[in-house]
Amino acid sequence: MNAADTINTPEKTKQSTRVSSIDAFRGFTVLAMIFVIQVAGYTNLPLTMSWFGSPPVSTFKHAGDAINATGIGLTFTDLVAPFFVFIVGMVLPLSKKRRGAEWWKHVGKRTFLLIALGVIYISLALGSTNEWGGLSYWWGILQAIGVAYFMGAASMMLNKWQRWILVFVIAGFHLFMSMNFNWWLHLGDPSKGFWTIANLSGDPLRPLTIHCTPWASISYGMITIVGTLLGESLLSHSHKTIITQSILIGVVLCAIGYALHLYDWPNFAMNKDTVSASYAIFTSGFSAITFLIFYLIMDVAKYQKWAWAFIVFGSNALLGYFLQPIVRIFAFALGFKPYLIGLSGWYAMFIGLVWTAVLWLVLLWCNKRNIYWRI
């Protein structure tokens, strides 16, 4: 979402200011996203153990990346996507207030562009490999964010309690469809290649499963709707209201999500691959608690300088995300490919941090020259 979505402070009603904690939370999320994408192909990463019932796996990889993976579990890496769509929901009330009558036109344009840019991003990011290369109708995280964004925006036609009901209706519907219809979560033949312009003999359904199926994206939409509920509390300008709502949403949804995770194991377990109901509910609550930490430090205690590195990413998130494949193409062209692939252990972590720092410097250069990409 646009980092310029703002609220007015009670003291200066004629001026607007960023919500510092949202920018920092968004920046932390994008930074984490860039780092875990870089280390995704590395092996023997640290902090390997069972996370919420997963097979042993590093917390810097998805639970579904474990050997003999079932998809069950929740690592730090599995929190990145929920964090982002939760933030999308949080800024929707601020965006709606700021844009007024033009808001719905903006929603339609942004939804379309997120889905279209998602296709372009995956084609850029994966086009250099033989298996994935070529243009196709990929369905990845940006497309899922587009669906979640639209669902969050549409939900704001409802009042608070109607939205809470909608959250659990979506969770129940997703759970029902997941349990009874295989096509809801799984498409195509994994033994075949992906259909692309360069591989017309590939499976035509597999490009729709890069992140999750298009319809399973409604579970991310549920997280965004929860985000709008917390986002509305920001309009109150009341620390007490914002803190209370964050704690309430965080504790209640974490408890419900974890209880569902344990009930009728493994059918209801947290699973990022299928965006399971327990995963969406628990990570919604965890997102609220994480935001609260940023809010208490930055907007209540007014300690803000420490988060400057995060805000570099948070204020220009879309450009930062798209810089990954672009900078990688240049790095490979300059002969750095052997130093960036096939790594393992703590050295791989170090290179992942170096890569993230390089992208941070490139984005800082763009920010200082007012080069922003917002849709």
DODRENTI-713091 format. One line per 3 residues: their letters; for each residue x, y, z of C-alpha. Coordinates in Angstrom, 3 decimals. Example, Ala and Ser with C-alpha at 12.3 -4.5 7.8 and 13.67 -1.06 7.14 Angstrom:
<nodes>
AS> 12.300/-4.500/7.800 | 13.670/-1.060/7.140
</nodes>
This chain:
<nodes>
MNA> 0.000/0.000/0.000 | 0.976/3.623/-0.486 | 3.111/4.838/2.383
ADT> 1.533/8.251/1.984 | -1.793/7.058/3.426 | -2.067/9.325/6.441
INT> -4.072/10.424/9.413 | -4.345/13.778/11.095 | -2.941/14.218/14.574
PEK> -5.280/15.701/17.197 | -2.815/18.507/17.837 | -2.491/19.575/14.191
TKQ> -5.743/18.837/12.434 | -4.724/20.767/9.331 | -1.582/18.745/8.835
STR> -1.176/15.106/8.015 | 1.550/12.709/9.010 | 2.546/9.148/8.301
VSS> 1.721/6.504/10.817 | 5.350/5.774/11.673 | 4.723/2.321/13.101
IDA> 2.936/1.180/9.915 | 5.802/2.362/7.717 | 8.302/0.593/9.987
FRG> 6.237/-2.606/10.200 | 5.841/-2.609/6.404 | 9.563/-1.986/5.958
FTV> 10.494/-4.792/8.336 | 8.171/-7.104/6.394 | 9.621/-6.195/2.985
LAM> 13.181/-6.498/4.316 | 12.371/-9.943/5.720 | 10.709/-10.905/2.433
IFV> 13.786/-9.954/0.401 | 16.089/-11.821/2.766 | 14.113/-15.071/2.859
IQV> 13.638/-15.053/-0.922 | 17.423/-14.832/-1.332 | 18.188/-17.658/1.101
AGY> 15.337/-19.871/-0.128 | 17.668/-21.910/-2.355 | 20.400/-22.307/0.258
TNL> 20.886/-25.407/2.416 | 21.659/-26.221/6.051 | 20.422/-22.879/7.350
PLT> 20.495/-22.366/11.152 | 17.648/-22.565/13.680 | 16.500/-25.908/12.297
MSW> 13.859/-27.592/14.435 | 10.167/-28.481/14.428 | 7.994/-25.369/14.232
FGS> 4.367/-25.916/15.270 | 4.503/-29.565/14.260 | 6.556/-29.233/11.069
PPV> 9.333/-31.663/10.163 | 12.741/-30.209/11.122 | 13.270/-27.051/9.062
STF> 15.111/-23.737/9.426 | 12.920/-20.847/10.519 | 14.386/-19.009/7.503
KHA> 12.575/-21.422/5.195 | 8.900/-22.218/4.775 | 7.590/-25.165/6.776
GDA> 6.709/-26.715/3.416 | 10.396/-26.687/2.404 | 11.320/-29.346/4.981
INA> 12.453/-32.825/3.943 | 9.350/-35.063/3.757 | 7.367/-31.817/3.998
TGI> 3.674/-31.901/4.727 | 3.291/-28.118/4.601 | 2.197/-28.193/8.236
GLT> 3.851/-25.766/10.611 | 4.697/-22.093/10.965 | 8.182/-20.609/10.676
FTD> 9.263/-16.969/10.703 | 9.311/-17.136/6.902 | 5.666/-18.224/6.871
LVA> 4.729/-14.994/8.692 | 5.945/-12.634/5.977 | 2.970/-12.881/3.590
PFF> 0.348/-12.583/6.387 | 2.177/-9.549/7.785 | 2.002/-7.848/4.413
VFI> -1.685/-8.445/3.684 | -2.539/-7.481/7.274 | -0.780/-4.142/6.730
VGM> -2.703/-3.729/3.469 | -5.894/-3.993/5.516 | -4.655/-1.607/8.209
VLP> -4.086/1.261/5.787 | -7.376/0.827/3.899 | -9.426/2.980/6.331
LSK> -6.730/5.666/6.154 | -6.675/5.517/2.346 | -10.464/5.686/2.115
KRR> -10.599/8.756/4.335 | -7.853/10.496/2.384 | -9.135/9.760/-1.142
GAE> -12.837/10.364/-0.579 | -14.993/10.003/-3.684 | -12.073/8.784/-5.816
WWK> -11.396/5.817/-3.560 | -13.294/3.085/-5.416 | -11.735/4.044/-8.730
HVG> -8.363/3.743/-7.019 | -9.299/0.325/-5.583 | -10.216/-1.070/-9.007
KRT> -7.044/0.244/-10.619 | -4.799/-1.057/-7.841 | -6.415/-4.513/-7.829
FLL> -5.868/-4.902/-11.565 | -2.290/-3.635/-11.440 | -1.305/-5.874/-8.521
IAL> -2.494/-8.960/-10.398 | -0.866/-7.864/-13.676 | 2.411/-6.912/-11.991
GVI> 2.428/-10.269/-10.223 | 2.533/-12.030/-13.592 | 5.391/-9.785/-14.733
YIS> 7.331/-10.246/-11.490 | 7.209/-14.044/-11.589 | 8.189/-14.044/-15.246
LAL> 11.217/-11.861/-14.396 | 12.148/-13.734/-11.225 | 11.845/-17.237/-12.669
GST> 12.517/-16.642/-16.341 | 16.196/-17.577/-16.085 | 15.521/-21.212/-15.144
NEW> 14.686/-23.971/-17.600 | 11.715/-25.364/-15.678 | 9.951/-22.098/-14.919
GGL> 11.104/-19.888/-17.753 | 8.707/-18.057/-20.031 | 5.619/-15.916/-19.773
SYW> 2.481/-17.515/-18.377 | -0.608/-16.668/-16.334 | 1.253/-17.246/-13.062
WGI> -0.597/-16.961/-9.765 | 1.754/-15.773/-7.030 | 1.869/-13.622/-3.931
LQA> 1.216/-10.258/-5.635 | -1.902/-11.686/-7.258 | -3.040/-13.038/-3.892
IGV> -2.395/-9.589/-2.383 | -4.538/-8.074/-5.160 | -7.447/-10.359/-4.242
AYF> -6.929/-9.703/-0.527 | -6.793/-5.940/-1.134 | -10.088/-5.970/-3.044
MGA> -11.764/-8.143/-0.416 | -10.594/-5.814/2.352 | -11.848/-2.761/0.458
ASM> -15.221/-4.365/-0.283 | -15.622/-5.424/3.356 | -15.574/-1.782/4.427
MLN> -19.122/-1.454/3.145 | -20.030/-3.474/6.245 | -19.964/-2.362/9.856
KWQ> -17.469/-3.739/12.370 | -19.585/-6.634/13.638 | -20.657/-7.665/10.147
RWI> -16.981/-7.804/9.173 | -16.184/-10.004/12.164 | -18.949/-12.376/11.064
LVF> -17.559/-12.288/7.511 | -14.076/-13.215/8.791 | -15.324/-16.438/10.350
VIA> -17.685/-17.207/7.447 | -14.714/-17.019/5.056 | -12.604/-19.173/7.381
GFH> -15.380/-21.758/7.661 | -16.051/-21.770/3.920 | -12.357/-22.147/3.091
LFM> -12.072/-25.001/5.591 | -15.147/-26.748/4.167 | -13.936/-26.464/0.564
SMN> -10.421/-27.577/1.532 | -11.734/-30.683/3.248 | -14.176/-31.733/0.517
FNW> -12.841/-30.617/-2.873 | -9.284/-31.448/-3.929 | -9.317/-28.874/-6.762
WLH> -9.762/-26.100/-4.189 | -6.138/-26.494/-3.100 | -4.401/-28.619/-5.730
LGD> -4.340/-28.152/-9.493 | -2.461/-29.872/-12.290 | 0.008/-32.723/-12.427
PSK> 3.196/-31.995/-10.399 | 5.124/-34.490/-12.537 | 4.682/-32.276/-15.605
GFW> 6.251/-28.927/-16.400 | 4.511/-25.553/-16.254 | 2.616/-24.271/-19.266
TIA> 4.433/-21.210/-20.602 | 4.804/-19.478/-23.950 | 8.124/-21.317/-24.220
NLS> 6.666/-24.669/-23.114 | 3.259/-25.170/-24.698 | 3.261/-28.874/-23.778
GDP> 3.333/-28.094/-20.044 | 0.408/-28.553/-17.665 | -1.989/-25.589/-18.186
LRP> -3.167/-25.639/-14.568 | 0.182/-25.610/-12.779 | 0.919/-21.881/-13.354
LTI> -2.081/-21.186/-11.092 | -0.370/-22.836/-8.115 | 2.899/-20.906/-7.660
HCT> 1.801/-19.496/-4.295 | -1.694/-20.876/-3.784 | -4.712/-21.413/-6.002
PWA> -6.574/-18.209/-6.975 | -9.632/-19.132/-4.901 | -7.591/-20.126/-1.835
SIS> -6.414/-16.486/-1.865 | -9.660/-15.626/-0.055 | -7.911/-16.800/3.108
YGM> -5.432/-13.933/2.678 | -8.449/-11.702/2.122 | -9.694/-12.754/5.539
ITI> -6.410/-11.524/7.070 | -6.796/-8.199/5.261 | -10.332/-7.779/6.605
VGT> -9.009/-8.274/10.145 | -6.405/-5.634/9.325 | -9.144/-3.125/8.434
LLG> -10.692/-3.632/11.876 | -7.455/-2.639/13.571 | -6.810/0.082/11.005
ESL> -10.059/1.814/11.917 | -8.866/2.182/15.484 | -6.030/4.392/14.176
LSH> -8.646/6.951/13.166 | -9.567/7.349/16.839 | -6.157/8.974/17.579
SHK> -6.409/7.239/20.956 | -3.456/5.216/22.241 | -5.780/3.379/24.611
TII> -8.149/2.339/21.821 | -5.373/1.229/19.479 | -3.534/-0.740/22.170
TQS> -6.730/-2.362/23.438 | -7.832/-3.388/19.940 | -4.377/-4.756/19.099
ILI> -4.290/-6.880/22.249 | -7.871/-8.071/21.822 | -7.426/-9.060/18.170
GVV> -3.996/-10.546/18.840 | -4.858/-12.688/21.847 | -8.284/-13.884/20.667
LCA> -7.242/-14.819/17.128 | -3.957/-16.434/18.179 | -5.901/-18.572/20.669
IGY> -8.589/-19.552/18.166 | -6.069/-20.250/15.398 | -3.853/-22.382/17.629
ALH> -6.822/-24.316/19.023 | -7.999/-25.053/15.484 | -4.437/-26.053/14.588
LYD> -4.472/-28.701/17.333 | -8.032/-29.908/16.700 | -8.437/-32.916/14.381
WPN> -4.731/-32.892/13.502 | -3.555/-32.689/10.737 | -6.663/-31.704/8.795
FAM> -7.063/-28.312/10.485 | -3.356/-27.638/11.064 | -1.586/-24.407/10.140
NKD> -0.375/-24.731/6.570 | 0.953/-21.829/4.516 | 0.909/-23.860/1.277
TVS> -2.879/-24.170/1.443 | -3.408/-20.925/3.398 | -5.413/-22.997/5.895
ASY> -8.044/-21.393/8.109 | -5.997/-21.977/11.281 | -2.948/-20.426/9.585
AIF> -4.903/-17.340/8.497 | -6.586/-16.855/11.889 | -3.421/-17.364/13.945
TSG> -1.239/-15.145/11.753 | -3.886/-12.401/11.826 | -3.575/-12.334/15.588
FSA> 0.211/-12.536/15.475 | 0.272/-9.628/13.010 | -1.754/-7.492/15.429
ITF> 0.652/-8.239/18.281 | 3.675/-7.493/16.075 | 2.172/-4.177/14.990
LIF> 1.514/-3.334/18.641 | 5.235/-3.712/19.420 | 6.114/-1.222/16.676
YLI> 3.314/1.108/17.773 | 4.338/1.142/21.436 | 7.960/1.894/20.583
MDV> 7.425/4.411/17.790 | 4.103/6.162/18.349 | 3.717/5.903/22.109
AKY> 7.301/6.032/23.402 | 8.405/8.135/20.375 | 11.598/6.139/19.758
QKW> 11.699/6.388/15.972 | 15.258/6.843/14.722 | 16.142/3.171/15.248
AWA> 13.600/2.150/12.569 | 15.021/4.361/9.814 | 16.487/1.344/8.011
FIV> 13.060/-0.301/7.938 | 11.343/2.861/6.693 | 13.631/2.956/3.639
FGS> 11.850/-0.210/2.500 | 8.488/0.690/4.026 | 8.136/3.994/2.180
NAL> 8.868/2.441/-1.238 | 7.785/-1.174/-0.796 | 6.692/-2.020/-4.336
LGY> 9.871/-0.724/-5.941 | 11.941/-2.558/-3.338 | 10.138/-5.794/-4.138
FLQ> 10.598/-5.434/-7.908 | 14.259/-4.490/-7.596 | 15.086/-8.079/-6.604
PIV> 14.954/-9.709/-10.068 | 16.291/-6.576/-11.757 | 19.362/-6.299/-9.509
RIF> 19.853/-10.070/-9.730 | 19.956/-9.896/-13.541 | 22.649/-7.208/-13.359
AFA> 24.596/-9.102/-10.673 | 24.624/-12.276/-12.775 | 25.648/-10.289/-15.872
LGF> 28.606/-8.873/-13.924 | 29.800/-12.370/-13.002 | 28.607/-12.563/-9.387
KPY> 26.365/-15.607/-9.937 | 28.860/-18.155/-8.445 | 28.962/-16.086/-5.245
LIG> 25.173/-15.976/-4.863 | 23.990/-19.549/-5.506 | 24.589/-22.992/-4.015
LSG> 25.519/-21.741/-0.546 | 24.865/-23.266/2.877 | 24.995/-22.659/6.617
WYA> 25.906/-19.395/8.329 | 27.873/-18.231/5.282 | 24.666/-18.439/3.254
MFI> 22.956/-16.308/5.902 | 25.753/-13.753/5.641 | 25.438/-13.561/1.851
GLV> 21.656/-13.216/2.241 | 22.224/-10.222/4.520 | 24.758/-8.724/2.086
WTA> 22.263/-9.120/-0.764 | 19.533/-7.464/1.305 | 21.911/-4.617/2.208
VLW> 22.756/-4.056/-1.469 | 19.070/-3.791/-2.355 | 18.576/-1.463/0.626
LVL> 21.333/0.835/-0.668 | 19.849/0.863/-4.167 | 16.432/1.717/-2.736
LWC> 17.910/4.402/-0.471 | 19.494/5.967/-3.563 | 16.077/5.924/-5.271
NKR> 14.318/7.406/-2.232 | 16.805/10.269/-1.959 | 16.075/11.145/-5.574
NIY> 12.302/10.865/-5.105 | 12.098/7.783/-7.320 | 9.022/6.016/-5.945
WRI> 6.765/3.386/-7.459 | 3.213/3.541/-6.215 | 0.056/2.259/-7.827
</nodes>
